[in-house]
Amino acid sequence: MKKIVFFIALAAVFFFTQNAQAITVVEKPMGYISVNASASKEIVPDTASILFTVQTISKDSKTAVSVNKEDTSALLLALKQILSLESSDSIQTQNFILRPNYYTDKNGKRTFQNYTATNTIYVKTKKLENVSKLIDAAAQCKSASISDLNFFIENEKQYAQELAKEAINNARVIANFTASELNQKVSGVKNIRVNIYPANQYAPRAVYAGAAKSASTAGKTPVEFGKIKLQANVDADFYVK
């Protein structure tokens, strides 16, 4: 009985081994063509961001912090009166630093001078027409400076999908045309890569140091937010036969 079972087991191994060899497939290499295509669109930015900084210098650390707190509170109050915080705008403290300052003479001796308290406020607004008002309001506040004014598209996803689709279609058209000129046809996609990015990021970074001195005579600060050009690039390899 044991011999019969052993024989059947050998037969099964032989059967499955033969079947495994019978279904072995060797793929024939296929030719392919590589193409590059793009699509772009100019879009008016829908969001602006600005950094406002309040800096205070004093020989006493408590005084530096206290005065800075007062000046920052005045700045926040002025900005909040312009922002739509109940809807889309936002304001937050991005950073606070209290730093001791030292003077080093030619002999390498360090002598304490004073403290610098710096409070940085980050503001984001959807109402681009209020950017000038925010800048002018900050310029009226004591010890305030304005920097890193940026215009951007907060939700690029909706535009990215449209541009990606257009760029891929452009790549397909180029591939079909190229294949037909070679008396071949596109039979499939080997691989495809899509990159979407701002082609001309409009991000002015003006710094308004000491703006409070000239705010009364300068009038409304002119701000131009222009347009942002989004671009989609496609690199694709198409199989041809």
C-alpha positions in Angstrom: 0.0 0.0 0.0 2.8 2.4 0.8 4.4 1.7 -2.6 1.2 2.7 -4.4 0.9 5.9 -2.5 4.5 6.8 -3.2 4.0 6.1 -6.9 0.9 8.3 -7.0 2.9 11.1 -5.3 5.7 10.9 -7.8 3.1 11.0 -10.6 1.5 14.1 -9.2 4.9 15.9 -8.9 5.7 14.9 -12.5 2.3 16.1 -13.7 2.5 19.5 -12.0 6.1 20.0 -13.1 5.2 19.3 -16.7 2.2 21.7 -16.5 4.4 24.5 -15.0 6.8 24.1 -17.8 4.0 24.1 -20.4 2.6 27.6 -19.3 6.0 29.4 -19.3 5.6 32.6 -21.3 8.4 34.7 -22.8 7.3 38.2 -23.5 8.5 39.7 -26.7 10.0 43.2 -26.3 7.8 46.0 -27.6 9.0 49.2 -29.2 8.0 52.5 -27.7 8.2 56.3 -28.3 8.8 59.0 -25.7 6.9 62.3 -25.8 6.8 65.5 -23.8 3.7 67.7 -23.6 2.5 70.6 -21.5 -0.6 72.7 -20.8 -0.8 76.1 -18.9 -3.3 78.6 -17.6 -3.1 82.0 -16.1 -5.1 82.4 -12.9 -5.8 85.4 -10.7 -4.6 84.6 -7.2 -7.3 84.3 -4.6 -5.3 84.6 -1.4 -2.7 86.9 0.1 -0.4 86.4 3.1 1.7 89.0 5.0 4.1 89.0 7.9 3.9 91.8 10.4 6.7 92.2 12.9 6.7 94.3 16.1 10.2 94.8 17.6 11.1 96.4 20.9 14.5 97.2 22.4 15.1 97.9 26.1 17.9 97.4 28.6 15.4 95.6 30.8 13.9 92.3 29.7 10.6 92.8 31.4 10.2 96.3 29.9 11.1 94.9 26.4 8.4 92.2 26.7 5.8 94.6 28.3 6.2 97.3 25.6 6.2 94.7 22.9 3.0 93.3 24.2 1.3 96.7 24.2 2.5 97.5 20.6 1.5 94.0 19.4 -2.0 94.3 20.9 -2.5 97.6 19.1 -1.4 96.1 15.8 -3.7 93.1 16.3 -6.6 95.3 17.0 -6.0 97.4 13.9 -5.7 94.3 11.7 -8.7 92.5 13.1 -10.9 95.5 12.2 -10.1 95.0 8.6 -10.0 91.1 8.4 -13.0 88.9 8.0 -12.0 86.4 10.7 -15.6 85.0 10.9 -15.3 83.6 7.3 -12.1 83.0 5.4 -9.4 85.2 6.9 -7.0 84.3 9.7 -4.4 85.8 12.0 -1.9 84.2 14.3 1.3 84.7 16.2 4.0 82.9 14.2 6.9 83.6 16.4 8.1 85.4 19.6 11.7 86.0 20.5 13.5 87.7 23.4 17.2 88.1 22.6 20.0 89.6 24.7 22.4 91.8 22.6 26.1 92.0 23.3 28.9 94.2 22.0 32.2 92.5 21.4 35.3 94.8 21.4 38.6 94.3 19.5 40.0 92.3 22.4 37.1 89.8 22.3 35.4 91.1 25.4 31.6 90.8 25.4 29.5 93.6 27.0 25.8 93.4 27.5 23.9 96.1 25.7 20.1 95.5 25.7 17.3 93.1 24.9 15.3 92.8 21.7 11.7 91.5 21.9 10.3 90.4 18.5 6.7 89.3 17.8 5.8 88.1 14.3 2.2 88.0 13.2 1.0 86.0 10.2 -2.1 87.2 8.3 -3.9 85.5 5.5 -6.8 87.1 3.6 -9.1 86.2 0.8 -10.0 89.8 0.2 -7.1 91.1 -1.9 -8.6 94.5 -2.0 -7.9 94.8 1.7 -4.1 94.2 1.4 -3.4 97.9 1.0 -5.6 98.7 4.1 -3.7 96.1 6.2 -0.3 97.5 5.2 -1.4 101.1 5.9 -2.9 100.1 9.2 0.3 98.3 10.3 2.3 101.3 9.2 0.4 103.5 11.6 1.3 101.2 14.5 4.4 101.8 16.6 7.5 99.7 15.9 5.7 97.7 13.2 7.3 96.4 10.0 5.8 94.6 7.1 7.4 91.8 5.0 6.9 88.7 2.9 3.8 89.8 1.0 2.7 86.8 -1.1 -0.2 86.2 -3.5 -1.1 82.6 -4.3 -3.9 80.2 -5.2 -5.0 78.4 -2.1 -6.7 75.5 -3.7 -4.7 74.6 -6.9 -6.3 71.1 -7.0 -9.2 72.1 -9.2 -7.0 73.7 -11.8 -4.3 71.0 -11.5 -6.8 68.3 -12.6 -7.9 70.2 -15.6 -4.3 71.0 -16.7 -3.2 67.4 -16.1 -6.0 66.1 -18.3 -5.2 68.6 -21.0 -1.4 67.9 -21.0 -2.1 64.1 -21.1 -4.4 64.6 -24.1 -1.7 66.7 -25.8 0.8 63.9 -25.2 -1.5 61.3 -26.7 -2.0 63.5 -29.8 1.7 63.8 -30.3 2.3 60.1 -29.8 -0.4 59.1 -32.3 1.0 61.6 -34.9 4.5 60.4 -34.4 3.5 56.7 -34.6 1.5 57.3 -37.8 4.4 59.0 -39.5 6.5 55.9 -38.8 3.7 53.6 -40.1 2.9 52.3 -36.7 0.1 52.6 -34.1 0.1 53.4 -30.4 -0.8 50.2 -28.6 -0.5 51.2 -24.9 1.2 53.2 -22.2 4.6 52.1 -20.8 4.8 54.9 -18.2 3.7 58.4 -17.6 4.9 61.3 -15.3 2.9 64.4 -14.6 4.3 67.5 -12.9 2.2 70.6 -12.0 3.8 73.8 -10.7 3.5 77.6 -10.8 5.5 78.8 -13.8 5.8 82.4 -12.6 5.1 82.4 -8.9 4.1 86.0 -8.3 5.4 86.7 -4.8 6.6 90.2 -4.1 8.6 90.4 -0.9 8.7 94.1 -0.2 9.9 95.1 3.3 8.3 98.3 4.8 10.9 99.3 7.4 10.0 102.4 9.2 6.8 102.7 7.2 5.0 104.6 10.0 7.1 107.7 9.4 5.8 108.2 5.8 2.3 106.7 6.2 0.7 110.1 6.7 2.0 111.5 3.5 2.3 108.5 1.3 -1.4 107.8 1.0 -2.8 104.4 0.1 -0.1 101.8 -0.6 -0.5 100.6 -4.2 -0.7 96.8 -4.5 -0.8 94.8 -7.8 -1.4 91.1 -7.5 -1.2 90.2 -11.2 -1.8 86.6 -12.3 -0.2 83.2 -11.6 0.6 80.9 -14.4 0.1 77.2 -13.6 1.8 74.7 -15.9 1.5 70.9 -16.2 4.3 68.9 -17.9 3.9 65.3 -19.0 6.6 62.9 -19.9 5.2 59.7 -21.3 6.4 56.5 -23.1 3.9 54.9 -25.4 4.1 51.3 -26.8 3.9 51.1 -30.6 3.5 48.2 -33.0 
